[in-house]
Amino acid sequence: MALLQPKLHLRVSQRQILTPGLVQMVSVLALNKLELRDMITAEMVENPVLEELEDAVPLLDDVNRREEDGERPAVAADTPVTPEEKKDPFEEIDFGSFFQEYLDPGYRSQGEMEEIERPSFENFLSKPGNLSDHLTWQLGALPVRREVRQAAELVIGNLNEDGYLIASDEELLGIAPPAPPEVDATVIENVVKDAAALGIETEADDAAIPEEMAWSEESGLEPGLEETRMSAAVTPAPQAEPAQPLPPAPEVKPAPPPVFKPDFSAEDLKEAIELVRQMDPPGVACRDLRECLLYQLRFHQRHLAEKANGHKDNGKEENAHPDNENKEAAHKENGNGEATAQVLSDAVAIVDQHLRALQNKQHKEIARAIGRPIEAVQQALEYIRTLDPRPGQQYNKVQPRLIEPDVAFLKHGDEWLCLMNDDDVPQLRLNPAYKRLLTRDTNDKDTRNYVKERYKSAIQLIKNIEQRKQTIMKVCYSIVDRQRDFLEKGIDQLKPMMIKEVAEEIGVHPSTVSRAVANKYAHTPQGVFELRYFFSESVNGPQGGGTSLLILKRRVKKLIEEEDPSRPLTDEQITRILQSQGIQVTRRTVAKYREDMRIPSTHQRRVKK
């Protein structure tokens, strides 16, 4: 009977691995112009062999050659030698030091004698504040109990970028574990949809990237770039006899995360939430769109009431000195204030009890429910549309992303050219002074090995940068050949194009094309576009040709914009119209694209007269 015992078995096999040069090539290809410039600057700091090639600065090897040959720049024979101009001796006097010594009282402190280099005023510039800083500053000015302050700080820390409180009371009290991050995204999605149904404008997000562009960075590598090496793998030897099955190991359950135990009660938390909701901006610390709009409307009511009380006090003082013009102005302002107060009252009643009906454009039903005419409902809706559904964005402003085109598509005669934008990108070269260190016998072995390693790294980086340029140019010329109508006539002539098609044309792997167009922009006669924008799926278009997915979305949006608000088009009607134009799509496809563009449904778009 053979006993089980560990053994080592040597087996020769082949496998694909990534060399450091290939890893660097892949990472360099995915960089845009700004990122490439930062990477080159960092490499020049780390690698002394690399240096920037500038036209204004003479090459170091030329200077060394001149010094070795004893050459000196000679003055041309035809250049006339002008005598040195006579300088005014009065200009050579340093009046600053003269008067300083003349008025010297005889003793100066050490601080006055030393010139201290003081820091620049740019070092004192404060960073831009966010919503949490703004609310914490307001909280510090309020006299509240310690428990309420602690609860308010916890509430402020659980606000998302839009100012909504995403944590429940149980989570804040430590009774329930924290919710997953997907909850935050769901809250924002619901807020945006509800705001769009009401016609409230929100800040536009970045343009969506076509789905077919979602290539994984860890996908297959370009053929021909992998190195195949022989490797020895240590594997256990085969068993002589089948072993007896071992009992299953007990499942080890992960330890639950520690639960936060606050020092405040539920009443303190409720008071803290109400305290934060009274802060600026109005509408923060709410959990849904309804609460956010209600707190903003009630803030406007309080502000209007305070303004009216202030005018009443001023009116009592003006009664002692009556003036016809002042009376007429006060009467007019009181009338406007009463009308605004009525609109606010209607808006509060609608948002509090009939927000869903308002999203569905059921104005007659709302007017009947609140006992007001339909014109009052329309005025309240117009006022509601002036509110901010995402109040936190006032202080959580995202800095604009700097975009600099990497390539330019220009037309020269009848031919389109692709020009690489290499401005401000350092041009690298090898420092010849370090090359001479390899040939000198006086240097030790460690020095030569270090310089040799740095030289290999520098040459590999220069090759990868040049390979990046060639790959991007091949992809851009392929894009130009397929999108000539778009470049000459406009966006409506965009043709469908897949990454796989371009990869087969230039002879690379699709993942290489995906990295080549990642985060890179092109300057065209139609504007600046991301290179990914030119890639889109195709649908069956007229005469059996392909129609770009982006063009289909634009047609759906145009049909909805031109529809009758009292009789909006359904998804089925839009599908039939597109099919009559030769575009074969289904109703589910139209509904999906309409939701992607955040266009409400037919029921929500209908306006009842």
Phi and psi in degrees as a GROMACS rama.xvg file:
@    title "Ramachandran Plot"
@    xaxis  label "Phi"
@    yaxis  label "Psi"
@TYPE xy
-78.5677  134.524  ALA-2
-91.4062  148.054  LEU-3
-75.1734  126.207  LEU-4
-151.032  148.084  GLN-5
-71.784  138.444  PRO-6
-137.476  158.708  LYS-7
-109.118  135.651  LEU-8
-129.977  127.646  HIS-9
-94.5157  123.408  LEU-10
-133.727  130.108  ARG-11
-90.6996  127.607  VAL-12
-145.032  168.328  SER-13
-115.361  138.526  GLN-14
-149.098  158.293  ARG-15
-95.5405  128.45  GLN-16
-131.544  162.474  ILE-17
-100.383  126.189  LEU-18
-80.9727  159.923  THR-19
-58.8959  -35.1621  PRO-20
-65.0421  -39.739  GLY-21
-68.6156  -38.4325  LEU-22
-62.6377  -41.3622  VAL-23
-66.405  -38.7996  GLN-24
-62.9411  -41.1155  MET-25
-65.7482  -41.6418  VAL-26
-70.4341  -37.8393  SER-27
-67.1836  -36.238  VAL-28
-64.3427  -31.5349  LEU-29
-83.6206  -4.30301  ALA-30
-84.2805  144.142  LEU-31
-88.5958  -172.601  ASN-32
-64.4269  -46.3778  LYS-33
-65.1288  -42.1694  LEU-34
-67.4555  -36.5702  GLU-35
-65.3415  -39.3  LEU-36
-63.9695  -42.1108  ARG-37
-65.5188  -38.7066  ASP-38
-66.5847  -41.2315  MET-39
-64.7573  -40.9679  ILE-40
-61.4447  -42.1245  THR-41
-65.8641  -38.0267  ALA-42
-67.1087  -37.1822  GLU-43
-66.1862  -30.7225  MET-44
-71.3127  -38.7389  VAL-45
-81.8769  -35.6189  GLU-46
-106.732  109.666  ASN-47
-71.0376  -15.4272  PRO-48
-71.3285  -28.52  VAL-49
-83.0209  140.083  LEU-50
-148.706  155.46  GLU-51
-82.2456  137.646  GLU-52
-94.9431  114.999  LEU-53
-118.855  142.94  GLU-54
-71.2683  -34.8722  ASP-55
-75.7345  -22.9043  ALA-56
-98.6995  128.48  VAL-57
-66.1276  149.395  PRO-58
-66.2098  144.774  LEU-59
-66.4278  -36.6437  LEU-60
-68.8934  -33.178  ASP-61
-64.9019  -41.9139  ASP-62
-63.5596  -43.4146  VAL-63
-64.841  -36.894  ASN-64
-65.3032  -38.8198  ARG-65
-65.9999  -39.3809  ARG-66
-67.7531  -37.8051  GLU-67
-69.437  -39.798  GLU-68
-81.5797  -6.85647  ASP-69
74.3629  21.4268  GLY-70
-80.7475  143.813  GLU-71
-133.575  143.053  ARG-72
-63.3556  118.71  PRO-73
-94.3328  151.937  ALA-74
-82.3729  135.055  VAL-75
-62.2152  147.994  ALA-76
-71.4579  -31.9983  ALA-77
-82.4169  -3.98151  ASP-78
-83.5545  116.411  THR-79
-69.0568  139.774  PRO-80
-91.4893  114.52  VAL-81
-92.3003  139.105  THR-82
-66.8429  148.645  PRO-83
-65.3361  131.076  GLU-84
-67.0215  142.474  GLU-85
-75.4497  122.845  LYS-86
-88.6643  148.307  LYS-87
-75.9897  122.359  ASP-88
-64.6051  -19.7294  PRO-89
-67.618  -28.6721  PHE-90
-77.2788  -18.0603  GLU-91
-83.1761  -4.71608  GLU-92
-81.9417  130.971  ILE-93
-89.5733  93.4147  ASP-94
-68.537  -29.0084  PHE-95
-61.0439  -52.6283  GLY-96
-68.4145  -30.7614  SER-97
-63.334  -49.8468  PHE-98
-71.3967  -30.1449  PHE-99
-65.5747  -40.2261  GLN-100
-74.5251  -33.8087  GLU-101
-68.1513  -38.5739  TYR-102
-94.2907  11.6436  LEU-103
-67.0982  121.78  ASP-104
-72.9  -8.19293  PRO-105
111.006  -17.6595  GLY-106
-142.52  130.831  TYR-107
-133.296  142.478  ARG-108
-71.7707  165.781  SER-109
-65.8671  -32.9387  GLN-110
-66.6175  -33.4308  GLY-111
-74.5888  -30.8846  GLU-112
-77.8176  -28.5956  MET-113
-93.6745  140.226  GLU-114
-96.6427  110.527  GLU-115
-95.6654  128.857  ILE-116
-81.3685  108.618  GLU-117
-87.1366  151.74  ARG-118
-66.8983  154.935  PRO-119
-71.9872  154.587  SER-120
-67.3794  -18.7616  PHE-121
-65.5776  -23.8054  GLU-122
-72.9834  -13.1619  ASN-123
-97.9246  0.606836  PHE-124
-69.675  132.385  LEU-125
-84.2106  152.889  SER-126
-76.0594  152.996  LYS-127
-66.0912  135.634  PRO-128
-78.6021  162.31  GLY-129
-119.575  -172.256  ASN-130
-65.2608  -40.7988  LEU-131
-62.2878  -42.2893  SER-132
-63.6029  -40.5809  ASP-133
-65.0064  -42.9586  HIS-134
-71.7661  -38.0921  LEU-135
-64.5733  -36.9185  THR-136
-63.7767  -40.2402  TRP-137
-68.4332  -37.6057  GLN-138
-65.289  -35.2803  LEU-139
-66.3869  -19.7287  GLY-140
-93.031  0.888736  ALA-141
-104.343  134.198  LEU-142
-82.9935  98.1004  PRO-143
-128.675  165.219  VAL-144
-69.3771  160.605  ARG-145
-62.8655  -41.1947  ARG-146
-65.3911  -41.7077  GLU-147
-67.2889  -37.7817  VAL-148
-64.0922  -42.1972  ARG-149
-64.2121  -41.622  GLN-150
-66.532  -37.9017  ALA-151
-66.0799  -39.4871  ALA-152
-63.0618  -37.1836  GLU-153
-67.6408  -38.2448  LEU-154
-65.0741  -43.1926  VAL-155
-63.307  -36.636  ILE-156
-70.9229  -16.2936  GLY-157
-104.128  16.4485  ASN-158
-86.953  139.965  LEU-159
-83.9971  -174.8  ASN-160
-65.1082  -24.8887  GLU-161
-89.5146  -2.47866  ASP-162
92.1771  9.71015  GLY-163
-92.9957  144.405  TYR-164
-84.8653  108.267  LEU-165
-92.3852  -11.0624  ILE-166
-96.233  141.629  ALA-167
-80.7348  169.226  SER-168
-63.5617  -35.8259  ASP-169
-65.6845  -37.6004  GLU-170
-68.5779  -39.6758  GLU-171
-68.9114  -30.6212  LEU-172
-85.5949  -3.80381  LEU-173
81.1464  12.8303  GLY-174
-81.333  -40.121  ILE-175
-112.906  150.786  ALA-176
-70.0082  160.932  PRO-177
-63.4957  146.006  PRO-178
-76.661  156.984  ALA-179
-67.1824  161.658  PRO-180
-63.575  -20.3814  PRO-181
-64.448  -20.5705  GLU-182
-64.8523  -39.4175  VAL-183
-61.5063  -44.487  ASP-184
-64.5242  -35.7002  ALA-185
-66.6859  -39.6441  THR-186
-61.9238  -46.4499  VAL-187
-64.54  -40.2164  ILE-188
-63.2331  -42.2298  GLU-189
-67.1178  -38.1171  ASN-190
-64.0641  -43.6126  VAL-191
-65.1234  -41.2396  VAL-192
-66.0626  -44.6466  LYS-193
-65.524  -38.588  ASP-194
-67.0097  -38.1207  ALA-195
-66.5315  -34.7378  ALA-196
-66.5634  -30.0139  ALA-197
-85.0656  -9.04225  LEU-198
83.5566  17.3349  GLY-199
-86.4414  127.515  ILE-200
-77.9987  136.161  GLU-201
-121.512  164.142  THR-202
-65.8195  132.649  GLU-203
-72.0697  136.864  ALA-204
-83.8405  174.741  ASP-205
-65.1388  153.109  ASP-206
-62.2319  138.66  ALA-207
-71.6529  142.551  ALA-208
-88.2074  135.87  ILE-209
-54.3997  146.108  PRO-210
-65.8076  -31.2444  GLU-211
-70.8163  -8.7436  GLU-212
-87.5337  -2.49765  MET-213
-78.5819  64.7861  ALA-214
-85.1335  136.668  TRP-215
-77.3413  139.197  SER-216
-67.1945  -20.6944  GLU-217
-95.0117  14.6071  GLU-218
-72.5162  -176.133  SER-219
-55.8906  149.291  GLY-220
-91.1327  162.303  LEU-221
-65.4232  132.84  GLU-222
-61.9191  141.988  PRO-223
92.6314  -10.251  GLY-224
-99.0187  -16.3592  LEU-225
-80.9709  147.462  GLU-226
-102.477  129.774  GLU-227
-99.5274  123.407  THR-228
-124.158  153.03  ARG-229
-85.6054  128.968  MET-230
-133.566  148.662  SER-231
-100.559  120.502  ALA-232
-107.243  135.347  ALA-233
-95.822  114.565  VAL-234
-127.137  153.338  THR-235
-69.6887  146.415  PRO-236
-70.7847  152.398  ALA-237
-64.9736  146.548  PRO-238
-79.6438  145.74  GLN-239
-72.2974  -42.5057  ALA-240
-131.855  150.32  GLU-241
-62.8955  131.074  PRO-242
-80.1897  157.574  ALA-243
-69.2805  137.78  GLN-244
-63.3517  132.49  PRO-245
-82.3081  151.286  LEU-246
-66.2112  144.557  PRO-247
-61.6116  138.298  PRO-248
-70.8395  144.327  ALA-249
-66.4699  139.718  PRO-250
-68.9827  130.546  GLU-251
-97.85  111.371  VAL-252
-83.6786  134.326  LYS-253
-64.6311  146.515  PRO-254
-68.7129  136.801  ALA-255
-65.5142  146.336  PRO-256
-64.2389  150.229  PRO-257
-63.6434  137.252  PRO-258
-92.3228  133.821  VAL-259
-73.3307  129.25  PHE-260
-112.29  102.187  LYS-261
-78.8025  168.713  PRO-262
-103.256  16.7122  ASP-263
-125.505  163.647  PHE-264
-97.8709  178.247  SER-265
-66.508  -34.6519  ALA-266
-67.0834  -38.4055  GLU-267
-64.2528  -39.2605  ASP-268
-64.9978  -42.2077  LEU-269
-63.145  -39.848  LYS-270
-67.1931  -37.0165  GLU-271
-68.5242  -40.609  ALA-272
-62.4031  -43.194  ILE-273
-66.5794  -32.6119  GLU-274
-67.0183  -43.6682  LEU-275
-67.0198  -34.4486  VAL-276
-68.3254  -19.5956  ARG-277
-86.0046  -2.77889  GLN-278
-84.8403  174.798  MET-279
-92.6151  136.533  ASP-280
-83.0928  152.53  PRO-281
-63.1289  137.831  PRO-282
103.051  0.0414078  GLY-283
-79.1351  163.402  VAL-284
65.1466  21.6531  ALA-285
-94.1327  162.536  CYS-286
-106.251  -12.0144  ARG-287
-151.856  176.312  ASP-288
-67.4709  -34.1709  LEU-289
-61.9423  -49.7038  ARG-290
-62.0159  -39.5527  GLU-291
-62.46  -46.2411  CYS-292
-68.8191  -36.3637  LEU-293
-63.899  -44.2268  LEU-294
-67.5446  -32.3553  TYR-295
-69.1916  -41.0242  GLN-296
-65.6818  -41.4772  LEU-297
-67.8674  -32.5229  ARG-298
-63.5552  -42.3228  PHE-299
-64.6868  -35.2045  HIS-300
-64.8086  -44.2642  GLN-301
-64.1086  -40.9728  ARG-302
-64.3094  -40.2442  HIS-303
-67.5562  -38.0327  LEU-304
-66.6286  -41.7926  ALA-305
-63.3267  -37.1996  GLU-306
-67.6893  -39.2319  LYS-307
-66.9755  -40.7424  ALA-308
-63.7145  -37.0491  ASN-309
-64.6107  -37.6414  GLY-310
-70.0242  -32.0359  HIS-311
-65.4596  -41.7267  LYS-312
-65.2664  -38.9049  ASP-313
-67.4792  -33.2025  ASN-314
-66.803  -34.8701  GLY-315
-65.4546  -38.3133  LYS-316
-69.6615  -33.0167  GLU-317
-79.3406  -14.3715  GLU-318
-65.2135  -28.4956  ASN-319
-68.1867  -24.6944  ALA-320
-128.564  79.8357  HIS-321
-64.999  144.328  PRO-322
-144.155  130.997  ASP-323
-63.0376  -41.9624  ASN-324
-65.7595  -41.377  GLU-325
-64.5491  -37.464  ASN-326
-64.4712  -44.0137  LYS-327
-64.7843  -41.807  GLU-328
-64.7922  -41.4518  ALA-329
-66.0452  -40.418  ALA-330
-64.2841  -40.6631  HIS-331
-65.8673  -42.1307  LYS-332
-68.5589  -36.2952  GLU-333
-64.6943  -37.3991  ASN-334
-65.3568  -42.2201  GLY-335
-65.5763  -38.2123  ASN-336
-64.823  -39.9156  GLY-337
-65.6439  -38.9701  GLU-338
-66.3748  -41.0118  ALA-339
-66.0043  -38.2936  THR-340
-62.4256  -38.693  ALA-341
-68.1966  -39.2283  GLN-342
-64.0978  -41.6809  VAL-343
-63.7113  -40.6292  LEU-344
-63.0273  -41.9174  SER-345
-65.7118  -39.9783  ASP-346
-65.5414  -39.1468  ALA-347
-63.9862  -43.3381  VAL-348
-64.0683  -38.2463  ALA-349
-70.5936  -46.2705  ILE-350
-68.0947  -34.5858  VAL-351
-72.6042  -37.8413  ASP-352
-118.445  -21.3098  GLN-353
-133.514  36.8532  HIS-354
-68.1963  -40.3124  LEU-355
-65.7357  -38.817  ARG-356
-67.3972  -33.515  ALA-357
-67.5813  -36.703  LEU-358
-65.8347  -30.1445  GLN-359
-89.0629  9.40429  ASN-360
61.8009  32.7778  LYS-361
-91.1717  68.8448  GLN-362
-71.1795  -37.7258  HIS-363
-65.2499  -42.492  LYS-364
-64.313  -38.2051  GLU-365
-66.8124  -42.8838  ILE-366
-62.1424  -39.1427  ALA-367
-69.0745  -35.3636  ARG-368
-72.4959  -39.0024  ALA-369
-93.979  -2.00802  ILE-370
69.1156  36.1444  GLY-371
-127.404  156.067  ARG-372
-67.879  161.906  PRO-373
-68.3604  -25.4053  ILE-374
-65.4003  -35.8395  GLU-375
-65.7141  -36.1678  ALA-376
-65.0984  -39.7903  VAL-377
-63.7579  -42.1904  GLN-378
-64.8349  -40.3119  GLN-379
-64.2067  -38.6949  ALA-380
-64.4352  -41.4975  LEU-381
-62.7381  -37.141  GLU-382
-69.343  -39.7073  TYR-383
-62.6479  -34.267  ILE-384
-69.7811  -13.8228  ARG-385
-85.3745  -6.87583  THR-386
-78.956  167.254  LEU-387
-106.252  110.681  ASP-388
-74.6557  -12.9947  PRO-389
-130.284  74.7465  ARG-390
-65.5814  -25.6557  PRO-391
-67.6796  -20.1003  GLY-392
-68.3358  -13.9987  GLN-393
-64.4897  -30.0313  GLN-394
-114.829  -17.9443  TYR-395
-99.8337  56.0783  ASN-396
-76.3769  131.058  LYS-397
-83.5997  130.62  VAL-398
-66.3885  137.015  GLN-399
-62.8894  139.065  PRO-400
-82.1689  127.485  ARG-401
-75.6436  125.887  LEU-402
-118.193  125.094  ILE-403
-127.938  119.853  GLU-404
-58.7986  138.84  PRO-405
-86.0528  -30.6387  ASP-406
-135.179  164.874  VAL-407
-134.494  133.266  ALA-408
-100.901  110.596  PHE-409
-123.018  146.723  LEU-410
-103.777  121.316  LYS-411
-115.566  99.1289  HIS-412
72.7269  -120.709  GLY-413
-102.12  7.84771  ASP-414
-117.28  138.281  GLU-415
-94.1917  134.811  TRP-416
-117.031  148.213  LEU-417
-113.567  118.629  CYS-418
-112.59  129.212  LEU-419
-81.5614  132.771  MET-420
-89.1316  94.4775  ASN-421
-102.455  12.3383  ASP-422
-65.5955  140.781  ASP-423
67.3103  5.10114  ASP-424
-93.7198  120.802  VAL-425
-60.9901  134.392  PRO-426
-91.655  120.497  GLN-427
-91.0298  151.863  LEU-428
-150.953  165.583  ARG-429
-91.3585  138.386  LEU-430
-77.9683  115.445  ASN-431
-70.0565  -18.5062  PRO-432
-64.0232  -35.6098  ALA-433
-75.2875  -24.3281  TYR-434
-68.0075  -34.4473  LYS-435
-69.7895  -20.5914  ARG-436
-67.4357  -23.7271  LEU-437
-76.0461  -25.987  LEU-438
-94.8654  -14.894  THR-439
-79.4552  133.52  ARG-440
-79.9097  -13.8702  ASP-441
-74.5064  -20.323  THR-442
-78.2162  146.112  ASN-443
-78.0715  174.42  ASP-444
-68.4671  -38.4036  LYS-445
-63.126  -38.7834  ASP-446
-65.2221  -44.0512  THR-447
-65.2988  -38.8764  ARG-448
-65.7175  -39.3127  ASN-449
-64.8191  -46.1276  TYR-450
-64.6847  -38.8342  VAL-451
-63.7133  -41.3124  LYS-452
-66.4258  -41.0049  GLU-453
-65.9529  -35.209  ARG-454
-65.7026  -43.0507  TYR-455
-62.0477  -42.9922  LYS-456
-64.4677  -40.006  SER-457
-67.2087  -42.8741  ALA-458
-63.7037  -40.082  ILE-459
-64.1875  -39.7408  GLN-460
-65.5723  -43.0733  LEU-461
-63.0496  -40.2001  ILE-462
-64.9276  -40.7705  LYS-463
-66.3196  -37.4514  ASN-464
-65.3801  -41.1891  ILE-465
-68.2978  -38.5443  GLU-466
-63.5997  -37.5976  GLN-467
-61.0397  -44.8962  ARG-468
-62.367  -44.4358  LYS-469
-65.1884  -40.0321  GLN-470
-65.4424  -43.8352  THR-471
-64.0493  -40.4629  ILE-472
-64.7485  -39.6725  MET-473
-62.3373  -44.0993  LYS-474
-64.6574  -41.2821  VAL-475
-66.8441  -40.387  CYS-476
-65.9823  -34.1261  TYR-477
-67.2458  -38.1429  SER-478
-64.8827  -42.6745  ILE-479
-63.7539  -41.2165  VAL-480
-63.4762  -32.1365  ASP-481
-91.1464  -18.9752  ARG-482
-119.728  37.7019  GLN-483
-63.9237  -40.863  ARG-484
-63.6309  -37.3083  ASP-485
-64.4566  -43.3689  PHE-486
-68.4741  -28.9569  LEU-487
-95.3954  -34.0265  GLU-488
-111.761  -28.8128  LYS-489
133.816  -177.686  GLY-490
-68.906  -25.1291  ILE-491
-67.8245  -13.4943  ASP-492
-100.223  16.5948  GLN-493
-67.9499  130.57  LEU-494
-102.736  149.557  LYS-495
-67.3349  142.748  PRO-496
-153.452  134.591  MET-497
-109.961  153.175  MET-498
-63.6214  -36.9784  ILE-499
-63.4822  -36.6148  LYS-500
-64.7172  -45.2587  GLU-501
-65.5763  -38.6225  VAL-502
-63.1704  -41.4979  ALA-503
-67.6248  -32.5317  GLU-504
-70.2147  -41.312  GLU-505
-95.1559  -3.10214  ILE-506
78.1611  39.792  GLY-507
-130.961  175.491  VAL-508
-79.7673  148.955  HIS-509
-56.5906  -32.4868  PRO-510
-65.4213  -30.3628  SER-511
-66.9417  -41.6842  THR-512
-65.2534  -38.4237  VAL-513
-62.3608  -41.6088  SER-514
-70.7836  -32.9889  ARG-515
-67.7077  -29.207  ALA-516
-101.912  1.52945  VAL-517
-72.4122  126.071  ALA-518
57.0359  31.4923  ASN-519
-121.751  145.949  LYS-520
-123.954  153.469  TYR-521
-124.565  136.892  ALA-522
-92.3614  117.653  HIS-523
-123.991  166.757  THR-524
-61.2284  -19.8317  PRO-525
-92.1504  -1.17099  GLN-526
127.07  -171.721  GLY-527
-97.9211  123.162  VAL-528
-128.63  149.201  PHE-529
-72.2895  143.014  GLU-530
-60.9319  -28.681  LEU-531
-66.64  -21.9075  ARG-532
-62.8298  -28.9314  TYR-533
-77.0837  -9.62537  PHE-534
-101.305  123.308  PHE-535
-153.677  158.522  SER-536
-73.0361  167.11  GLU-537
-119.353  148.509  SER-538
-123.05  160.523  VAL-539
-67.3148  112.114  ASN-540
-103.199  -166.87  GLY-541
-63.913  150.268  PRO-542
52.7566  31.4884  GLN-543
74.7671  1.43573  GLY-544
-82.3521  172.008  GLY-545
-92.3966  138.716  GLY-546
-115.132  134.471  THR-547
-65.3417  148.793  SER-548
-64.5497  -36.1659  LEU-549
-65.1175  -37.4934  LEU-550
-65.8772  -37.999  ILE-551
-62.78  -43.1411  LEU-552
-63.2657  -39.2903  LYS-553
-64.4312  -37.1178  ARG-554
-69.4626  -38.6918  ARG-555
-63.2596  -43.4792  VAL-556
-65.5519  -37.7981  LYS-557
-68.1738  -39.4978  LYS-558
-62.6792  -39.3783  LEU-559
-70.7357  -36.1947  ILE-560
-68.0264  -30.1771  GLU-561
-94.2679  4.91775  GLU-562
-77.679  165.261  GLU-563
-80.7978  121.012  ASP-564
-59.7331  -29.1068  PRO-565
-77.4811  -22.2082  SER-566
-135.113  71.7687  ARG-567
-66.8959  156.447  PRO-568
-77.5975  139.177  LEU-569
-85.5552  167.712  THR-570
-62.7423  -34.4725  ASP-571
-67.1919  -39.8249  GLU-572
-68.0348  -39.3983  GLN-573
-63.5775  -38.1762  ILE-574
-62.5311  -43.7587  THR-575
-65.2314  -36.9047  ARG-576
-65.3386  -42.6654  ILE-577
-66.879  -37.6572  LEU-578
-66.3906  -34.1265  GLN-579
-67.3986  -25.3992  SER-580
-85.6544  1.81952  GLN-581
94.9864  7.21247  GLY-582
-101.458  113.898  ILE-583
-88.5493  103.725  GLN-584
-133.896  166.949  VAL-585
-108.261  166.983  THR-586
-65.3495  -37.702  ARG-587
-64.8033  -35.3561  ARG-588
-65.3861  -43.1294  THR-589
-63.2964  -42.6968  VAL-590
-63.9379  -37.865  ALA-591
-65.4521  -44.9615  LYS-592
-68.5528  -33.5664  TYR-593
-65.795  -39.8498  ARG-594
-69.833  -34.107  GLU-595
-63.6076  -34.6423  ASP-596
-86.2405  5.64292  MET-597
58.3881  42.8004  ARG-598
-97.797  127.341  ILE-599
-62.6521  167.712  PRO-600
-75.0585  176.332  SER-601
-61.9857  -42.1671  THR-602
-63.0954  -37.0859  HIS-603
-79.52  -22.5756  GLN-604
-85.6525  -15.8185  ARG-605
-71.4279  132.399  ARG-606
-112.505  114.811  VAL-607
-83.7975  130.222  LYS-608
